[in-house]
Amino acid sequence: MSNSSKITVAGLRTTRLSVQSETSGPGARADVGRARSFLALRARMLASPSLAGALQFMQVTTRPWEPHELTAWLHEHIVAPGWMKAPRAVREPGADVVALCGIEDRRHEVAALAERARRRVALALLDFVAPNPEGGFLRAALYSARVRWSAAVDRAGWLPAPRESDFLSDIVLSLFAAEILSGAELYRSHMTVCAACGRVAFAQEARPRGAGCPRCDGEIKGQAL
């Protein structure tokens, strides 16, 4: 798998912001402000390896995951960037523990584990984009130290810090949390999540209420609506 995999972003085209639109009234100024915030979000997304890994997990696991795909994802998006050491096994509540040694013989268990992890991540993201979010997964990431603050000169911000013993869903959520904590309002303004399949997308313009998910026609949730 590669970081070049497609990230679902609606309206990722560059938006021209004219002087005329800024002076056309409150509605136009709101549109300009939203376009500017989306461009800022776009810049963050393109520079974020943690978000790329998190979104790839949510995209690929819409179908049963093969053992080699899980090991490749862990290496490329978790181990290689230095977020954590390679785990000996992968865990998820309600699923069998899958040891990486001999994982090729555990196709059914890997598919079931990845599906459970995807559902748990989707529920956490649905809360984040809700009108009155509880913010549970962000607090959990902070309190359990699954994210850490970096004061690097080139880009200060939060970084993922999962542990080998963490559930797979918590590893994925640490990737989302690190990026969202570094720009929560941008993500809250533009992120949408399908309540049925968990598809994560980002929109510059507000979607019409009642618009269905392009993947499964499920209900789209988000403050961007």
C-alpha positions as CSV (number, residue, x, y, z in Angstrom):
1,M,0.0,0.0,0.0
2,S,1.2,3.5,-0.6
3,N,0.6,7.0,0.7
4,S,-0.4,7.9,-2.8
5,S,-3.8,6.1,-2.3
6,K,-6.7,8.4,-2.9
7,I,-7.9,10.5,0.0
8,T,-11.7,11.3,-0.3
9,V,-11.9,15.1,-0.5
10,A,-14.9,16.8,-2.1
11,G,-14.1,20.0,-3.9
12,L,-10.3,19.8,-3.5
13,R,-9.9,22.2,-6.4
14,T,-8.3,25.6,-5.8
15,T,-10.8,28.4,-5.0
16,R,-10.3,31.9,-6.3
17,L,-11.2,34.5,-3.8
18,S,-12.1,37.8,-5.5
19,V,-12.4,41.3,-4.0
20,Q,-15.9,41.4,-5.4
21,S,-17.0,38.3,-3.5
22,E,-15.7,39.8,-0.2
23,T,-17.8,42.8,-0.6
24,S,-21.0,41.2,-1.8
25,G,-22.7,40.7,1.6
26,P,-22.7,38.5,4.6
27,G,-23.5,35.3,2.7
28,A,-20.6,35.9,0.2
29,R,-18.2,36.7,3.0
30,A,-19.2,33.5,4.8
31,D,-18.5,31.6,1.6
32,V,-15.1,33.2,1.3
33,G,-14.3,32.4,4.9
34,R,-15.3,28.8,4.4
35,A,-13.2,28.6,1.2
36,R,-10.2,30.0,3.0
37,S,-10.6,27.5,5.9
38,F,-10.9,24.6,3.4
39,L,-7.7,25.7,1.7
40,A,-6.0,25.8,5.1
41,L,-7.3,22.3,5.8
42,R,-6.2,21.1,2.4
43,A,-2.6,22.2,3.2
44,R,-2.7,20.4,6.5
45,M,-4.0,17.2,5.0
46,L,-1.4,17.1,2.2
47,A,1.4,17.4,4.8
48,S,0.0,14.9,7.3
49,P,1.3,11.3,7.1
50,S,-0.8,10.4,10.2
51,L,-4.0,11.4,8.5
52,A,-3.0,9.6,5.3
53,G,-2.7,6.4,7.3
54,A,-5.9,6.9,9.2
55,L,-7.9,7.6,6.0
56,Q,-6.4,4.7,4.2
57,F,-7.5,2.4,6.9
58,M,-11.1,3.6,6.7
59,Q,-11.1,3.3,2.9
60,V,-9.5,-0.1,2.5
61,T,-11.5,-1.8,5.3
62,T,-14.8,-1.3,3.6
63,R,-14.2,-4.8,2.3
64,P,-12.7,-7.8,4.2
65,W,-9.0,-7.1,4.9
66,E,-6.4,-9.7,3.9
67,P,-3.6,-10.5,6.4
68,H,-0.9,-9.1,4.1
69,E,-2.8,-5.8,3.9
70,L,-2.9,-5.5,7.7
71,T,0.8,-6.1,8.0
72,A,1.7,-3.8,5.2
73,W,-0.5,-1.0,6.6
74,L,1.1,-1.4,10.1
75,H,4.6,-1.2,8.6
76,E,3.9,1.7,6.2
77,H,1.8,3.9,8.4
78,I,2.7,3.0,12.0
79,V,6.2,1.4,12.2
80,A,8.1,3.2,9.4
81,P,7.1,6.7,10.5
82,G,8.3,5.8,14.0
83,W,5.0,6.1,15.8
84,M,5.6,2.7,17.5
85,K,7.5,-0.5,17.3
86,A,6.0,-3.5,15.4
87,P,3.5,-5.3,17.6
88,R,3.7,-9.0,18.1
89,A,-0.1,-9.3,17.9
90,V,-3.1,-7.2,16.9
91,R,-6.1,-6.9,19.3
92,E,-9.6,-5.5,19.2
93,P,-12.5,-5.8,21.7
94,G,-14.7,-8.7,20.9
95,A,-12.3,-10.2,18.3
96,D,-9.7,-13.0,18.5
97,V,-6.1,-11.8,19.2
98,V,-4.1,-12.3,15.9
99,A,-0.4,-12.9,16.2
100,L,1.6,-11.4,13.4
101,C,3.7,-14.6,13.3
102,G,1.7,-16.9,11.1
103,I,-0.9,-14.2,10.3
104,E,-1.4,-15.5,6.7
105,D,-3.3,-18.5,8.1
106,R,-5.8,-16.2,10.0
107,R,-7.7,-14.6,7.1
108,H,-11.1,-14.9,8.8
109,E,-9.9,-13.6,12.1
110,V,-8.1,-10.6,10.4
111,A,-11.2,-9.7,8.5
112,A,-13.4,-9.8,11.6
113,L,-10.9,-7.8,13.7
114,A,-10.5,-5.1,11.0
115,E,-14.3,-4.8,10.7
116,R,-14.7,-4.3,14.4
117,A,-11.9,-1.8,14.5
118,R,-13.4,0.2,11.6
119,R,-16.8,0.3,13.3
120,R,-15.3,1.6,16.6
121,V,-13.3,4.3,14.8
122,A,-16.4,5.3,12.8
123,L,-18.5,5.7,16.0
124,A,-15.7,7.9,17.5
125,L,-15.6,10.1,14.4
126,L,-19.4,10.4,14.3
127,D,-19.3,11.8,17.8
128,F,-16.7,14.3,16.8
129,V,-18.8,15.7,14.0
130,A,-22.0,15.6,16.0
131,P,-23.7,19.0,16.9
132,N,-22.9,18.5,20.6
133,P,-19.8,16.2,20.6
134,E,-18.6,14.5,23.7
135,G,-15.0,14.4,22.4
136,G,-14.4,11.1,24.0
137,F,-11.7,9.7,21.6
138,L,-9.7,13.0,21.8
139,R,-9.8,12.9,25.6
140,A,-8.9,9.2,25.6
141,A,-5.9,9.8,23.3
142,L,-4.7,12.6,25.6
143,Y,-5.2,10.9,28.9
144,S,-3.8,7.6,27.7
145,A,-0.8,9.3,26.1
146,R,-1.5,7.9,22.7
147,V,-0.5,11.3,21.3
148,R,2.4,13.5,22.3
149,W,3.3,17.1,21.8
150,S,6.2,17.9,19.5
151,A,7.9,21.4,19.6
152,A,9.8,20.8,16.4
153,V,10.9,24.0,14.7
154,D,9.5,23.0,11.2
155,R,6.1,22.0,12.5
156,A,5.1,22.1,16.2
157,G,2.0,20.0,16.9
158,W,0.6,16.7,18.1
159,L,2.1,13.4,17.0
160,P,0.7,9.8,17.3
161,A,2.2,7.8,20.1
162,P,0.3,4.4,20.1
163,R,1.7,1.4,22.0
164,E,2.1,-2.2,20.8
165,S,-0.5,-3.4,23.3
166,D,-3.2,-1.0,22.1
167,F,-6.3,-2.1,20.3
168,L,-6.2,-1.7,16.5
169,S,-9.0,0.9,16.7
170,D,-7.1,2.9,19.3
171,I,-4.0,2.9,17.0
172,V,-6.1,4.3,14.1
173,L,-7.7,6.8,16.4
174,S,-4.3,8.0,17.6
175,L,-3.6,9.0,14.0
176,F,-6.8,10.9,13.7
177,A,-6.4,12.5,17.2
178,A,-2.9,13.8,16.5
179,E,-4.1,15.6,13.4
180,I,-7.4,16.8,14.7
181,L,-5.9,18.2,17.9
182,S,-3.6,20.3,15.8
183,G,-6.5,21.9,13.9
184,A,-9.8,20.8,15.5
185,E,-12.0,23.7,14.2
186,L,-10.8,23.2,10.6
187,Y,-11.7,19.5,10.8
188,R,-15.0,20.1,12.6
189,S,-16.0,22.6,9.9
190,H,-15.3,20.3,6.9
191,M,-15.4,16.7,8.0
192,T,-18.3,14.4,7.3
193,V,-18.9,10.8,8.2
194,C,-21.4,8.3,6.9
195,A,-23.5,6.9,9.7
196,A,-23.9,3.6,7.8
197,C,-20.5,2.7,6.3
198,G,-18.2,5.1,8.2
199,R,-16.9,6.8,5.0
200,V,-14.9,9.9,5.9
201,A,-14.9,12.9,3.5
202,F,-14.1,16.6,3.5
203,A,-16.2,19.2,1.8
204,Q,-15.5,22.8,1.0
205,E,-19.2,23.6,0.5
206,A,-22.0,22.5,2.8
207,R,-23.7,19.4,1.5
208,P,-27.5,19.5,1.1
209,R,-29.3,18.0,4.1
210,G,-30.5,14.5,3.3
211,A,-27.8,13.9,0.7
212,G,-26.8,10.2,0.8
213,C,-23.4,8.7,1.0
214,P,-22.0,8.2,-2.5
215,R,-20.7,4.8,-1.4
216,C,-23.7,3.2,0.3
217,D,-26.5,6.0,0.2
218,G,-26.4,6.1,4.0
219,E,-27.0,9.2,6.0
220,I,-24.1,11.7,6.1
221,K,-23.3,13.3,9.4
222,G,-21.3,16.4,10.1
223,Q,-21.3,20.0,11.2
224,A,-20.4,20.9,7.6
225,L,-23.9,20.1,6.5
